[in-house]
Amino acid sequence: MLTRMPSTRRPGAGVTRSRGAAPGGRAAGAPPVDPNGAAPAESSPHPVRPRPWHEDTSAIWLPGDPVAWRKFAEIGDITVESGAVLPDVTVAYESWGELNPAKDNAVLVLHALTGDAHVVGGTAPGQPTPGWWDGLIGPGAVLDTDRFFVIAPNVLGGCQGTTGPSSTANDGRPYGGRFPRITIRDQVAVEAALADSLGIDRFAVILGGSMGGMRVLEWAVSYPERVATAITIASCAYSSADQIAWSTPQLAAITSDENYRGGDYYEDVWPIGGMAVARQIAHITYRSELELNSRFGRDVQPEEDVATGGRFAVQSYIEYHGAKLGRRFDPNSYLRLTEAMNSHDIGRGRGGLNQALARIRADLVVAVVDSDRLFPPHLGAEIATAPTARPLITMQSDFGHDGFLIESDQVAAVIAGALPPAGTAQD
């Protein structure tokens, strides 16, 4: 049994933003805004490290940069599954609302591959991109901050304040290529340590899409007693051979760039060309055949001639998104996070998929996007066989995998339908 949700959007409408960003940026000259009305902080509490050559980029957040709405938790040393030890791990996160005295109203929102902790709100110094699920959190929003305490961490291995390849190692140099391989389980262990540091024993809700949805499931399996409701959108219980295959040329594009230099490029020219190609490949998988064909067809880019080396309009679109990511994301983080996604398999070491799903105690809500070719609906249907799962929800969208970011009304409806009723213990 499944529930279908109709799309209210059409191809070509509001679809040019990059993955991890959403409409809702402030008007030019307007002050930065936050759903709680909080002004962004201006300085970092961490030791300053000089910015690299590309100081005009937002690809990495460094100590000394404006913190915007970030908060920081120091969670100590972490031993990852490979056996490597990451000392003095820092987690950057944002929060909205207040933790109630019973500490049972906490909601954890988990971002996708190139997202960050800035789920909602405008831009500010140190935060050049607006919220990627804008409108989801705030007073009267679906995640009502008059009711819930919402936190969103930047993931382990990321580049926006949480310990990752661009962070400073004990020798005073960036980790770069020395940053160990990590897994989705490692990332969830760090998020659990963050919850411990905040005094949160159990979350009322954990939710996320894509890579965020992977972590939702890993939370529900690894820490079943700590999750009341789990919402996973456009995700999977394990990375499929097809997904790993699509990631392989992306990883090769970055590591084959002459400027990659084993990941030690921070004080020199970055492997932006390889990163752009990786993103071009990925972006094709994020959209649907229907959308690309209906939006671009065989149109030629204006003022260009294919017969003389010009581009089709769809080529220009894909190249634009490839180039754009290099200005806001670290190639090393892209590598380590993609490898972490490839590691994802909730059944690994647990007797397989069905036994892993049987460990889940949370009320499990699974939503898929009908046109998603990267995380096809049948992968979500497998998750929905868990004993505690509700009927599968199918979101209708022409935009493929990115429907989990674009179809904001449907996402809000999925979340609203999963929340505990007002007046329960969380209030």
C-alpha positions in Angstrom: 0.0 0.0 0.0 1.3 3.5 -0.8 0.2 7.1 -0.7 0.8 9.4 -3.7 1.3 13.1 -3.3 0.8 15.3 -6.3 3.3 17.9 -7.4 2.3 21.5 -7.6 5.4 22.5 -9.7 6.1 22.3 -13.4 9.4 21.6 -15.3 11.4 24.8 -15.7 9.9 26.6 -12.7 12.2 27.3 -9.8 14.7 24.6 -10.7 18.0 26.4 -11.4 19.4 26.5 -7.9 22.2 24.2 -6.9 21.8 21.1 -4.8 21.8 22.0 -1.1 20.3 25.5 -1.8 16.7 26.6 -1.9 14.6 29.7 -2.6 14.2 32.1 0.3 17.3 34.2 0.2 16.9 37.8 1.5 16.6 40.8 -0.8 19.6 42.8 -1.6 20.5 45.1 1.2 18.1 43.4 3.7 19.5 42.3 7.1 20.2 38.6 7.6 17.2 36.8 9.0 16.7 33.7 11.1 13.4 32.0 12.0 14.2 32.7 15.7 15.0 36.3 14.9 18.6 35.8 16.0 21.3 37.9 14.4 24.4 36.0 13.1 27.5 36.1 15.2 30.5 37.8 13.7 33.6 36.0 15.0 34.8 32.5 15.5 35.8 31.0 18.9 38.5 28.9 17.3 42.1 29.7 16.5 42.5 31.5 13.2 44.1 29.9 10.2 45.0 32.0 7.2 42.7 31.7 4.2 44.0 29.9 1.1 44.5 31.3 -2.3 40.8 31.3 -3.2 39.9 33.6 -0.3 36.8 34.9 -2.1 35.2 31.4 -2.1 32.7 29.9 0.3 34.0 26.3 -0.3 35.3 25.9 3.2 34.6 27.5 6.5 37.8 28.3 8.4 38.3 29.3 12.0 38.5 33.1 12.0 35.6 33.4 9.5 32.3 34.9 10.6 30.3 32.1 12.2 26.9 33.4 11.1 24.4 31.2 13.0 26.8 28.3 13.7 27.3 26.9 17.1 30.1 24.5 18.0 30.4 21.4 20.2 33.8 19.8 21.0 33.1 16.1 21.4 36.7 14.8 21.9 38.5 12.0 20.1 36.6 9.7 17.7 37.8 6.3 16.5 36.3 5.6 13.1 35.5 2.2 11.6 38.8 2.1 9.8 40.6 2.2 13.1 42.0 5.8 12.6 41.6 8.2 15.5 40.4 11.8 14.8 41.4 13.9 17.8 39.4 16.8 19.2 36.5 16.6 16.8 34.4 19.7 16.5 30.8 19.7 15.3 29.3 22.8 13.8 25.5 23.0 14.1 22.6 25.3 14.0 19.6 25.2 16.3 16.1 26.7 16.5 13.7 26.8 19.5 14.4 25.7 23.0 14.9 22.3 24.6 12.1 21.8 27.1 12.7 20.8 30.7 11.9 17.1 30.0 14.3 17.2 27.0 11.9 15.3 24.9 11.1 17.8 22.2 14.3 17.6 20.2 14.3 17.2 16.4 17.4 16.3 14.4 17.5 17.4 10.7 20.3 15.8 8.6 21.6 17.3 5.3 22.5 15.7 2.0 25.9 15.4 0.3 26.7 19.1 -0.4 24.3 20.6 2.2 25.2 22.1 5.5 23.7 23.0 8.9 21.9 26.0 7.4 18.5 24.4 6.8 16.5 27.7 6.8 17.2 31.4 6.8 19.0 33.9 4.7 22.6 34.7 3.9 25.2 36.5 6.1 29.0 36.9 6.2 30.2 33.3 6.7 27.0 31.9 5.3 26.8 32.7 1.6 24.0 30.3 0.8 20.4 30.5 2.0 18.6 27.6 3.6 18.1 24.4 1.6 14.7 23.5 3.1 13.6 27.1 3.7 10.3 27.5 5.5 10.5 24.1 7.2 11.6 25.5 10.6 10.2 28.4 12.6 7.3 29.7 14.6 4.2 28.2 13.1 6.2 26.2 10.5 5.8 22.4 10.2 8.7 22.1 12.6 7.2 24.7 14.9 9.9 26.2 17.1 7.3 27.1 19.7 7.0 23.4 20.2 10.2 21.7 19.1 13.9 22.2 19.6 15.5 21.6 16.2 19.2 21.0 15.6 21.0 20.4 12.3 24.7 19.5 12.3 27.3 19.8 9.6 28.3 16.2 8.9 31.7 14.7 9.9 33.9 15.1 6.8 32.1 18.2 5.7 33.6 21.6 5.1 31.4 24.1 6.9 32.7 23.9 10.4 32.7 20.3 11.4 36.0 18.4 11.4 36.8 17.4 7.9 39.7 17.3 5.4 40.1 21.1 5.4 40.4 21.1 9.2 43.8 21.6 10.9 45.5 18.4 12.1 47.7 18.3 15.1 50.8 19.2 13.1 49.2 22.6 12.2 48.5 21.6 8.6 45.2 20.8 6.9 44.4 17.1 6.9 43.9 17.1 3.2 44.4 13.6 1.8 45.4 12.3 5.2 41.8 12.6 6.4 40.7 9.0 7.0 38.0 7.2 5.1 34.7 7.4 7.1 31.4 5.7 6.9 27.8 6.7 7.5 28.0 4.9 10.8 31.0 7.1 11.8 29.0 10.2 11.0 26.0 9.0 13.0 28.3 8.2 16.0 29.5 11.8 15.9 25.9 13.0 15.8 25.1 10.8 18.8 28.1 12.4 20.6 26.7 15.8 19.7 23.3 14.8 21.2 25.1 13.6 24.4 26.9 17.0 24.7 23.5 18.8 24.4 21.9 16.5 27.0 19.5 14.9 24.5 18.9 11.2 25.2 16.1 10.7 22.7 14.9 12.5 19.7 11.2 13.0 19.0 12.0 13.1 15.3 15.0 12.5 13.1 14.6 13.3 9.4 16.6 13.8 6.3 16.8 13.2 2.5 19.3 11.5 0.3 22.5 11.1 2.3 20.6 12.6 5.2 18.1 9.8 4.9 20.9 7.2 5.0 21.9 8.6 8.4 18.3 8.6 9.6 18.1 4.9 9.0 21.5 4.3 10.6 20.4 6.2 13.6 17.2 4.1 13.8 19.2 0.9 13.6 22.3 1.8 15.7 20.4 3.7 18.4 16.8 2.3 18.3 16.1 3.5 21.9 17.0 7.1 21.0 14.6 7.7 18.1 10.8 8.0 18.5 10.0 8.9 14.8 12.3 8.5 11.8 11.5 10.1 8.5 13.7 9.2 5.5 13.0 10.8 2.1 14.5 9.8 -1.3 17.0 7.5 0.3 17.9 3.8 0.6 18.9 1.1 3.1 22.2 0.4 1.2 24.0 1.9 -1.7 23.3 -0.1 -4.8 25.8 -1.2 -7.5 24.2 1.4 -9.8 24.8 4.2 -7.3 28.3 3.2 -6.6 28.9 2.9 -10.4 27.7 6.5 -10.9 30.0 7.7 -8.2 33.1 6.1 -9.6 33.8 8.5 -12.5 33.0 11.4 -10.1 35.7 10.3 -7.7 38.1 9.7 -10.6 37.4 13.1 -12.1 38.7 14.8 -8.9 41.6 12.6 -8.1 42.8 12.7 -11.8 42.9 16.5 -11.8 46.6 17.5 -12.0 45.9 20.0 -9.2 44.6 17.4 -6.8 48.1 16.4 -5.5 46.9 13.7 -3.2 44.5 16.0 -1.6 47.1 18.5 -0.4 46.0 21.5 -2.5 44.8 24.0 0.1 47.6 26.5 -0.2 47.8 26.2 -4.0 45.5 25.8 -7.0 42.5 23.6 -6.3 41.3 20.7 -8.5 38.3 22.8 -9.6 38.2 21.3 -13.1 37.9 17.8 -11.8 35.3 18.9 -9.3 33.2 20.5 -12.0 33.2 17.3 -14.1 32.2 15.3 -11.0 29.3 17.6 -10.3 28.2 17.5 -14.0 28.0 13.7 -13.7 26.1 13.9 -10.4 23.7 16.6 -11.5 22.4 14.5 -14.4 21.5 11.7 -11.9 19.8 14.3 -9.7 17.3 15.3 -12.4 14.9 13.3 -14.5 14.9 12.5 -18.2 11.4 14.1 -18.5 12.5 17.4 -17.0 15.7 17.7 -19.1 13.8 16.8 -22.3 10.9 19.1 -21.6 12.9 21.9 -20.4 15.7 21.9 -22.9 14.9 19.6 -25.8 17.4 20.1 -28.5 17.6 23.9 -28.0 20.9 25.5 -28.7 22.4 27.9 -26.2 21.6 31.5 -27.3 24.2 33.2 -29.5 26.0 29.9 -30.0 26.2 27.6 -33.1 26.6 23.8 -32.5 28.0 23.5 -36.1 31.0 25.7 -35.1 31.6 24.4 -31.6 28.7 25.9 -29.7 26.7 24.1 -27.1 23.2 22.8 -26.7 21.3 24.5 -23.9 21.4 21.4 -21.7 25.2 21.3 -22.0 25.4 24.9 -20.8 23.1 24.1 -17.8 25.1 21.1 -16.7 28.4 22.9 -17.1 27.0 25.8 -15.0 26.1 23.6 -12.1 29.5 21.9 -12.3 31.4 25.1 -12.1 29.1 26.5 -9.4 29.9 23.7 -6.9 33.6 24.4 -7.0 33.0 27.8 -5.5 31.1 26.5 -2.5 32.4 23.0 -1.7 35.7 21.3 -0.9 36.7 18.6 -3.4 38.3 16.5 -0.5 35.0 16.6 1.4 33.2 15.6 -1.8 35.5 12.5 -2.0 35.2 11.5 1.6 31.4 12.0 1.8 30.8 10.1 -1.5 32.9 7.3 -0.2 30.9 7.3 3.0 27.7 7.1 1.0 29.1 4.1 -0.9 29.8 2.4 2.5 26.2 2.7 3.5 24.5 -0.7 4.2 22.4 -1.0 7.4 22.5 -4.8 7.1 26.4 -4.9 7.1 27.5 -7.1 10.0 23.9 -7.4 11.3 22.7 -10.4 9.4 21.4 -8.6 6.4 18.7 -6.1 5.5 15.7 -7.7 7.1 17.4 -8.3 10.4 18.6 -4.7 10.5 15.1 -3.4 9.8 13.8 -5.5 12.6 16.0 -3.6 15.0 14.1 -0.4 14.4 11.7 0.6 17.1 10.9 4.1 15.8 7.7 5.0 14.0 9.2 4.8 10.5 8.0 7.1 7.7 9.4 6.5 4.2 8.9 8.8 1.2 10.2 8.4 -2.3 10.1 10.5 -5.5 8.4 8.8 -8.4 10.9 10.2 -11.0 14.0 9.6 -9.0 16.6 7.6 -11.0 19.4 7.8 -8.5 17.4 6.6 -5.5 14.6 4.8 -7.4 11.3 4.2 -5.5 11.9 0.4 -5.2 14.8 1.1 -2.8 12.4 3.1 -0.6 9.9 0.3 -0.8 12.4 -2.1 0.7 12.8 0.2 3.7 9.0 0.4 4.1 8.9 -3.4 4.7 10.3 -2.7 8.2 7.9 -3.9 10.9 7.4 -0.4 12.3 7.0 1.4 8.9 3.9 3.2 7.8 2.7 2.7 4.2 5.2 4.0 1.6 4.6 7.6 0.5 5.3 8.5 -3.1 5.9 12.1 -3.9 5.1 13.1 -7.5 7.7 15.3 -9.2 9.1 15.8 -12.7 12.5 16.8 -11.1 13.9 13.4 -10.2 16.0 13.0 -7.1 16.1 16.7 -6.5 12.4 16.6 -5.9 13.2 16.0 -2.2 14.6 19.6 -2.2 12.2 21.3 -4.7 8.8 19.8 -3.7 8.7 21.8 -0.5 5.0 21.5 0.0 5.1 17.7 -0.4 8.0 17.4 2.0 6.2 19.6 4.6 3.1 17.3 4.2 5.2 14.2 4.8 6.8 15.6 7.9 3.5 17.0 9.2 1.8 13.7 8.8 4.6 12.0 10.8 4.8 14.4 13.8 3.4 13.3 17.1 0.1 15.1 17.8 0.1 18.4 19.6 -0.4 18.0 23.3 1.7 14.8 23.6 4.7 14.6 25.9 6.8 16.5 23.5 4.9 19.8 24.1 
